[in-house]
Amino acid sequence: MSDDKTTHFGYQQVPVEEKASRVRAVFDSVASRYDLMNDLMSLGIHRLWKRHTIELSGVRRGQRVLDLASGTGDLAERFSGIVGAQGLVVMSDINASMLTEGRERMLDRGRVGNLHYALINAEKLPFPSDYFDCVTIGFGLRNVTDKQAALVEMQRVLRPGGRALILEFSHPVSRPLSKAYDLYSFSVLPTLGRLVVNDPESYRYLAESIRMHPDQETLRAMMEAAGFERCDYFNHSGGIVAIHRGYKL
């Protein structure tokens, strides 16, 4: 974040206080077709990325899980089934439209009882310290205005022995893949956005926000600075996506 209190929104520089509302507008626009677009954009591979995130979480029956930027609840739904009736899963998002879509989806699938819903900002979590066994955020950290503040909060609310998982778009590890990915991101994604949700600009922002997100090593260093230990990451699809993991010891 720069001295004149601006931050990036895609490739644009905007006042810090405006970013959250701009991100909210993006997801208000795409909420109703969010799941369809995920399948189209990734050819369904996002399900494998999320499955690996669940495996790395080590979550067990009876534990408490906080899922930030839940969207329509892919991770939260799976955690709900794992922790059982004695456990707790908090499905949260900063965007009311996305959280509403996710809540309705969970109710339709009979996921009740151990799922709670919270409209919250990841930078200021309204939970006590040392409370959750696991904190996850899937494809949401790049949209947070102050990523370091969010990481510090994630570490704070974890109990000792707990772990955090960050599933996010990252940086391809090879130059040829990077060039192909740029072509796909700045040509195909906006076209899909125009055809499916009549909103190419939101998916142009998606492509830009991915490029502005820290690379794998930088994000690992940020997690360590936030107090996480034994931090590591796992590349998927040649680094297009990475899962970062850190522990609170």
C-alpha positions as CSV (number, residue, x, y, z in Angstrom):
1,M,0.0,0.0,0.0
2,S,1.5,3.3,-1.0
3,D,2.0,6.5,1.1
4,D,-0.9,8.3,-0.7
5,K,-3.3,5.7,0.4
6,T,-4.0,4.0,-2.9
7,T,-4.1,0.4,-3.8
8,H,-4.5,-1.7,-6.9
9,F,-7.8,-2.7,-8.4
10,G,-6.6,-4.8,-11.2
11,Y,-4.1,-2.6,-13.0
12,Q,-5.8,0.6,-11.8
13,Q,-4.7,2.5,-8.7
14,V,-7.7,3.5,-6.6
15,P,-8.2,5.0,-3.1
16,V,-7.9,2.4,-0.4
17,E,-11.4,3.0,0.8
18,E,-12.9,2.4,-2.6
19,K,-11.4,-1.1,-3.3
20,A,-13.9,-3.1,-1.2
21,S,-16.9,-1.5,-2.8
22,R,-15.4,-2.0,-6.3
23,V,-14.8,-5.7,-5.6
24,R,-18.3,-6.0,-4.2
25,A,-19.7,-4.6,-7.4
26,V,-17.8,-7.2,-9.4
27,F,-19.2,-10.1,-7.4
28,D,-22.7,-8.6,-7.3
29,S,-22.6,-8.7,-11.1
30,V,-21.5,-12.4,-11.4
31,A,-23.0,-14.0,-8.3
32,S,-25.9,-15.8,-10.0
33,R,-23.6,-17.4,-12.6
34,Y,-20.5,-17.8,-10.4
35,D,-20.5,-21.6,-10.3
36,L,-21.1,-22.0,-14.0
37,M,-18.3,-19.6,-14.8
38,N,-15.9,-21.5,-12.5
39,D,-16.6,-24.7,-14.4
40,L,-16.2,-23.0,-17.8
41,M,-13.0,-21.1,-16.9
42,S,-11.2,-24.1,-15.4
43,L,-12.9,-26.9,-17.4
44,G,-14.0,-28.3,-14.1
45,I,-10.4,-28.6,-12.7
46,H,-11.2,-26.2,-9.8
47,R,-12.9,-29.2,-8.1
48,L,-9.5,-31.0,-8.0
49,W,-7.8,-28.0,-6.5
50,K,-10.4,-27.7,-3.8
51,R,-10.2,-31.4,-3.1
52,H,-6.5,-31.1,-2.5
53,T,-7.1,-28.1,-0.2
54,I,-9.5,-30.2,1.9
55,E,-6.9,-33.0,2.1
56,L,-4.2,-30.6,3.2
57,S,-6.5,-29.1,5.9
58,G,-6.3,-32.2,8.1
59,V,-9.8,-31.3,9.5
60,R,-11.4,-33.9,11.6
61,R,-14.8,-34.6,13.2
62,G,-15.8,-32.1,15.9
63,Q,-13.4,-29.3,14.8
64,R,-14.1,-25.7,14.1
65,V,-13.5,-24.3,10.6
66,L,-13.6,-20.7,9.3
67,D,-14.0,-20.4,5.5
68,L,-13.3,-16.9,4.3
69,A,-14.5,-15.6,0.9
70,S,-16.7,-18.7,0.8
71,G,-18.6,-17.7,-2.3
72,T,-21.1,-20.4,-3.0
73,G,-19.7,-22.7,-0.4
74,D,-17.7,-25.4,-2.2
75,L,-15.1,-25.7,0.6
76,A,-17.6,-25.0,3.4
77,E,-19.9,-27.7,2.2
78,R,-17.2,-30.3,2.3
79,F,-16.0,-29.2,5.7
80,S,-19.5,-29.4,7.0
81,G,-19.7,-33.1,6.1
82,I,-16.3,-33.8,7.7
83,V,-16.8,-32.0,11.1
84,G,-20.2,-33.5,11.7
85,A,-22.9,-32.4,14.1
86,Q,-20.4,-31.7,16.9
87,G,-18.3,-29.4,14.7
88,L,-18.7,-25.9,13.4
89,V,-18.2,-24.4,10.0
90,V,-18.5,-20.6,9.6
91,M,-19.2,-19.8,5.9
92,S,-18.2,-16.1,5.4
93,D,-17.9,-13.5,2.7
94,I,-17.6,-9.7,2.5
95,N,-20.2,-9.8,-0.4
96,A,-23.8,-10.2,0.6
97,S,-24.9,-11.4,-2.9
98,M,-22.3,-14.2,-2.8
99,L,-23.1,-15.2,0.7
100,T,-26.8,-15.3,-0.1
101,E,-26.2,-17.5,-3.1
102,G,-24.1,-19.8,-1.0
103,R,-26.6,-20.0,1.9
104,E,-29.4,-20.8,-0.5
105,R,-27.3,-23.5,-2.1
106,M,-26.5,-25.0,1.3
107,L,-30.1,-25.0,2.3
108,D,-31.1,-26.7,-1.0
109,R,-28.6,-29.4,-0.3
110,G,-29.8,-30.0,3.3
111,R,-26.6,-28.6,4.9
112,V,-28.0,-27.2,8.2
113,G,-27.1,-27.4,11.8
114,N,-23.3,-27.1,11.9
115,L,-23.1,-24.3,9.2
116,H,-23.2,-20.7,10.3
117,Y,-23.0,-17.6,8.1
118,A,-21.2,-14.4,8.6
119,L,-20.9,-11.2,6.5
120,I,-17.4,-10.1,7.4
121,N,-14.2,-8.4,6.3
122,A,-11.2,-10.8,6.4
123,E,-9.0,-7.9,7.6
124,K,-11.1,-7.6,10.9
125,L,-12.4,-10.9,12.0
126,P,-15.1,-10.7,14.8
127,F,-13.9,-13.9,16.5
128,P,-11.8,-14.6,19.6
129,S,-8.2,-15.5,19.4
130,D,-7.2,-19.2,19.4
131,Y,-10.7,-20.3,18.3
132,F,-10.6,-22.2,15.0
133,D,-8.8,-25.4,14.2
134,C,-8.6,-24.4,10.5
135,V,-9.0,-21.2,8.5
136,T,-9.3,-21.4,4.7
137,I,-9.7,-18.8,2.0
138,G,-10.3,-19.9,-1.6
139,F,-9.8,-17.5,-4.5
140,G,-10.4,-14.6,-2.2
141,L,-7.1,-13.2,-0.8
142,R,-6.2,-11.4,-4.0
143,N,-9.4,-9.3,-3.6
144,V,-8.5,-8.2,-0.1
145,T,-7.3,-4.6,0.2
146,D,-4.7,-5.3,3.0
147,K,-3.6,-8.8,2.5
148,Q,-1.0,-8.7,5.3
149,A,-3.7,-7.6,7.8
150,A,-5.9,-10.5,6.7
151,L,-3.1,-13.0,7.2
152,V,-2.4,-11.6,10.7
153,E,-6.1,-12.0,11.5
154,M,-6.2,-15.6,10.2
155,Q,-3.2,-16.4,12.4
156,R,-4.8,-14.8,15.4
157,V,-8.1,-16.7,15.3
158,L,-6.3,-20.1,14.8
159,R,-5.7,-22.2,17.9
160,P,-2.2,-23.4,18.6
161,G,-1.7,-26.4,16.3
162,G,-4.2,-25.2,13.8
163,R,-3.4,-24.5,10.2
164,A,-4.4,-22.0,7.4
165,L,-4.9,-22.9,3.8
166,I,-4.9,-20.3,1.0
167,L,-6.1,-21.5,-2.4
168,E,-5.4,-18.9,-5.0
169,F,-4.4,-18.1,-8.6
170,S,-0.7,-17.7,-8.7
171,H,2.1,-17.4,-11.2
172,P,3.0,-20.1,-13.9
173,V,6.4,-21.6,-13.4
174,S,7.4,-21.7,-17.1
175,R,7.6,-18.9,-19.7
176,P,5.7,-20.7,-22.5
177,L,2.8,-21.5,-20.1
178,S,2.8,-18.0,-18.8
179,K,2.5,-16.6,-22.4
180,A,-0.3,-19.0,-23.2
181,Y,-2.1,-18.2,-19.9
182,D,-1.9,-14.5,-20.7
183,L,-3.5,-15.0,-24.0
184,Y,-6.3,-17.1,-22.4
185,S,-6.8,-14.7,-19.6
186,F,-7.0,-11.5,-21.6
187,S,-8.9,-12.9,-24.6
188,V,-11.0,-15.9,-23.6
189,L,-12.0,-14.9,-20.1
190,P,-13.6,-11.5,-21.0
191,T,-15.3,-13.2,-23.9
192,L,-16.8,-15.8,-21.6
193,G,-17.8,-13.1,-19.2
194,R,-19.6,-11.3,-22.0
195,L,-21.4,-14.4,-23.3
196,V,-22.4,-15.9,-20.0
197,V,-23.0,-13.0,-17.6
198,N,-23.0,-10.0,-20.0
199,D,-20.0,-8.6,-18.1
200,P,-16.6,-8.8,-19.7
201,E,-15.1,-6.1,-17.5
202,S,-15.5,-8.2,-14.3
203,Y,-13.5,-11.0,-15.9
204,R,-10.9,-8.6,-17.2
205,Y,-10.5,-7.4,-13.6
206,L,-10.1,-11.1,-12.6
207,A,-7.2,-11.5,-15.1
208,E,-5.6,-8.3,-13.9
209,S,-6.0,-9.1,-10.2
210,I,-4.2,-12.4,-10.7
211,R,-1.2,-10.6,-12.2
212,M,-1.1,-8.2,-9.2
213,H,-1.3,-11.0,-6.6
214,P,2.0,-11.9,-4.9
215,D,3.9,-14.9,-6.4
216,Q,4.4,-18.1,-4.5
217,E,7.5,-17.2,-2.6
218,T,6.3,-13.7,-1.8
219,L,3.1,-15.0,-0.3
220,R,5.0,-17.6,1.7
221,A,7.2,-14.8,3.1
222,M,4.0,-12.8,3.9
223,M,2.6,-15.7,5.8
224,E,5.8,-16.1,7.8
225,A,5.7,-12.4,8.6
226,A,2.2,-12.8,9.9
227,G,3.4,-15.4,12.4
228,F,2.7,-18.7,10.6
229,E,5.3,-21.4,10.8
230,R,6.3,-24.4,8.6
231,C,4.9,-22.6,5.6
232,D,4.9,-24.4,2.3
233,Y,2.9,-24.4,-1.0
234,F,1.8,-26.8,-3.7
235,N,1.6,-25.7,-7.3
236,H,-1.3,-26.9,-9.5
237,S,-1.6,-26.7,-13.3
238,G,1.9,-25.5,-13.7
239,G,1.6,-22.8,-11.0
240,I,-1.6,-21.2,-12.4
241,V,-3.0,-22.1,-9.0
242,A,-1.2,-22.6,-5.7
243,I,-2.2,-23.8,-2.3
244,H,-0.3,-22.2,0.6
245,R,-0.3,-23.8,4.0
246,G,0.9,-22.5,7.3
247,Y,0.6,-23.6,11.0
248,K,0.2,-21.8,14.2
249,L,2.5,-23.5,16.7
